[in-house]
Amino acid sequence: MTGWRAGLAAALLALALWQAVIWATGAPRFILPPPLLVAQTIWTSRALLAEHAAITMAEVLIGLSLGAALGFVSAIALAASPLARALVRPMLVFSQAVPVFALAPILTLWLGFGLWSKVAMALLIIYFPVTSSFFDALMRTDRDWIGMARVMGARPGRIMLHIRIPAALPGFASGLRLAAVYAPIGAIIGEWVGASKGLGYLMLLANGRAKTDLMFAALIVLAVLTVLLHAAVNTLCEKALDRS
């Protein structure tokens, strides 16, 4: 079964289970709306959902781009410098002990209720996975290749550029695939803390007005966009790796 067919089958199974739970429990619509009602809401509110989805995806894409670039540079710096590994790597590990979700109010206080506090949240969530995956791949470069390059007189910078980075690109791609899934989480959390636009804001607004069908519609739109973003990143990574 091809990938899209498997995904379609999984989606249909999830919808069937959703409807089965409603039939089995008799849950009222304001608790668990049926799939057909949510589909109708997605269609009737498509303009509203598209407006807020565009804001959220802008936050996600900017955060993903900045986080990937920062993680790429950081991993190279850590792999190239023992001093950086000794000083900075423990700080990176310690930063993961602080719940990123708890930083959302602070970022909103510092950066305001606009775009950049959500971008910062997305960046913080994806930075460590990208950096860690790429750094581990850089450190696992075949030692025979590095030894041969040194025998031929290659400097550390050229070894990094021509051997270690190309060999570690699959690790960087793995980090990007994870980042594509995690980045929307950061944006949504930022919108929950304080925003006037975005799918996270729309979910809170719908919840406060007891419009559960609209809340589920926003959630499904977010899930679909996340899956599409992951698929796009995966495709780009595969094409880039094939060319390298």
Buried (B, 14 or more C-beta within 10 A) or exposed (E): EEEEEEEEEEBEEEBEEBEEEBEEEEEEEEEBBBBEBBBBBBEEBEEBBEBBBEBBBBBBBBBBBBBBEBBBEBBBBBBBEEEBBEEBBEEBEEEEEEEBBEBBEEBBEEBEBBBBBBBBBBBBBBBBBBBBBBBBBBBEBEEEBBEEBEEEEBEEEEBBEEBBBEBBBBBBBBBBBBBBBBBBBBBBBBBBBBBEBBBBBBBBBBEEEEBBBBBBBBBBBBEEBBBEBBBEBBEEBEEEEEEE
